[in-house]
Amino acid sequence: MEKSDPEKKTWRSLLPWIIPVLLLCTWAGLSRSGLLPPYLFPHPSDVMQTGYSYIFHDPGDAPYAGRFVVDLWASSTRVGAGFLLATLVGLPLGMFSGRLAVVHGVLDHFVNGLRAVPGITWLPLVMVWFGIGTFTTVFLVALAAFFPVYLNAAAGARQIDPILLHAGAMLGVRKVKGVFTILLPAAMPHLVTGLRLGLGISWAYLVLGELTGVPNGLGAVIMDARMLGRVDMIVVGMILIAVVGRLSDRCLVGGLKLCFKSARRMR
Amino acid sequence: MFQKRQKNALKATSATTAAPAPGKDPASPFLEVVHLTKAFRVNGSVVTALSDVSFAAASGEMVCILGRSGCGKTTLLNIVAGFLSPTTGAVLVKHRAVLAPGPDRCVVFQQDALFPWLSVRENIAFGLRGRMKGKKERGLEVDRFLSLTGLGAFANYLPREISGGMKQRVALARVLVLRPAVLLMDEPFASLDVQTREEMQDLLVSLSEELRQTILFVTHDVDEAVRLADRILLMDRNPGRIREQIPVPLPRPRRGENTEFVFFRRKLREILRNS
């Protein structure tokens, strides 16, 4: 056990901020020195101003002012829906494929083949199917998130120590109940990894989906800003996606720990 | 005096179909293994792991299966547990054939088989869920076995936070709490240090006496067999079969420094060497 020295603890909690602060200082220095022309990369204070207006000002005050809440809501629902779909399909399929040789035989080549197709190549086809808008984005997100969720669930289910299953059988656990009392908790570390990777990639494909020209969303704002030459707004969008993505990851892990003992007690 | 003892021991050794030890109930053979044969197919050729193994254990009896590695003793245990099915023959528990694993024949494995996401208390309570209705009743039962196995202070620890010996205590408690007809133990103390192993052996003896638990104990350790067993089944390999059944009439508690113990152990070693 490590000692929880309070002084050490505050020091530790500062660690994650070192790289952002260093980057910010370098950025500010380069901008001030004139090495970084504003039309390529704007000064941090401009970006902060745009960001502030984007988040807190009333809509109509300036271009992009006050749109954040609407965009965030639009993007989160798309990510949420796509990720949920990927989890509902990928997690059970992965677990089955990890435990049952037949399912593995049927699925494995197909899924891995499909995985080799870059997500972006789906875009034209999906646009033909669903047109421009939410459906396309959700589909792309679900497709992208499916693979890490599926693959990690399969790996997690496959490498469960058979002795735990023997122990469960002798302690009177029947097959169906065993899925929830043994398979799921025993595979939990892998499941968590898969879900986190899946959610991370969801945000990436969200932007791809929203590039198709939906009216709102964090990705849509970035694309819109590019067309208007508002580099500061592009940077604001990128930073916000980083922050929101990180927060959603924390929420995912926190939620899993809240719901599952096995996630709480993971090493 | 020594002569006399030697004679007694010899007599005991020569008895192949042993009577159950005194104090045990001979009328109810809890566990019967009848003409058991197990063959595996390895790279196209058939390997006979067990050849016509038959024996019985009475209620409350501690039977040790002693043999060198590769003699099929773990295979035998796995068949009794229901993890493997025999090629021919049958295993009967209370006259009913064994077909699948079940809580009437619980195993303490050699390696760590605790559920790592459950605390000590939850591991012990695991098999009780669905068997005992009342939550309070269940809690009391778990408490009882926590204290019987000396785990009271560790109830809320996770398996990874306790030592190997403690883990085997939990493994023992989580199956004893189910009151299995037969407790199966597969070299459960083999990976423990000497002191801990002796502690665990003493614990097992006292628990088996208190709970009148029928136990089938697999080991390759002569000392362990002599220390624990009411009766020893000596196994040969190639093919695996029971060569001899040896009752152990030594009084308890059995200590390594005891003359009778030393004599008996030497005797057993000789028999093993000649195999």
Interface residues (C-beta under 8 A of the other chain):
Chain A: D161 I163 L164 H166 A167 A169 M170 L171 G172 T181 I182 P185 A186 M188 K261 S262 R265 M266 R267
Chain B: A81 G82 F83 A100 P101 G102 P103 R105 C106 V107 F109 Q111 A113 L114 F115 P116 W117 L118 F126 G127 G130 R131 L158 R160 R174 V175 L178
